[in-house]
């Protein structure tokens, strides 16, 4: 089978979208299928295109056996509605106008388009209909509601209204609608989406990369944390995450010189939060920037308690942050400040400490407990590893996804 996977994000970019697309694609290649990823020139989240990719309108490369076709994109940092809109629109246009002419694209048996961002979904639909193949729409975030929830745009904004209309249109046209949480599937059913075309393929973890036996000693030296208890946040530092709350927690614990907060990543909120931490004199907080994905297992191994947090909004009760599974795979105890489906999963796994979102008191208490009871914290980390081994091995999830794709192609979709 020849699979075309359309995603704005792909390695060397970091983040959940790039990780999901790359790891699923590599597994499908291992299973003997041809996979082409149609993506943009890497620049997320800083807006800086690496030297090797500059000056190209289109570029081909291979990643772990996956054919990667890159097209031009308006590169910009991940902040600002107008500039991000231009980035989204430029890739949506170039992926069809340039990518649509490529032999790999024209030969595809099925097209998968993954969101965010949602204009990518429309590009995938256009290519699928142009070459008359089944169309799979994969939703990782419920756009445009997520834009509203983080405060980027008000609910009544014309852009939001337009995106809602496009969302309904794309759902209706998809031959298969794939979500990453059970909550997404329930929302779609209440919206009237045909249940027969809904699938849930959750984010999992590469258990070979994220392991309990990774040595974090060298990384601790690199981070300069000494023997301190490390509370780590690893991932995008964005509007959705409510990381100002973590600074509030650090302020409460500013006199505990044996506890240090390390934030690893980039994003729209980093500069503001770093300035805020400096203004408060929080010497126990360190921003260390983005690390290559290959180093993230070491970063986790250097972390005593890993934080997963989001703002306190109803929409975020429907999500399962992908970093949750990687923390569990590494057998690190976690502090989860997310409600809903993520909370239920963490409770079932017994993998850490749970706080209401944006609750400074509860988060502070959890950190102090994990520091005071290291044996209990390590046991929770081991429970998390056992849970993802049984339920969230990305190889097994990729194989289940592949079965759905093969069945769809065999029956020719709903064209």
Order of alpha helices (4+ residues) and beta strands (2+ residues): beta-alpha-beta-beta-beta-alpha-alpha-beta-alpha-beta-alpha-alpha-beta-alpha-beta-alpha-beta-alpha-beta-alpha-beta-alpha-beta-alpha-beta-alpha-beta-alpha-alpha-alpha
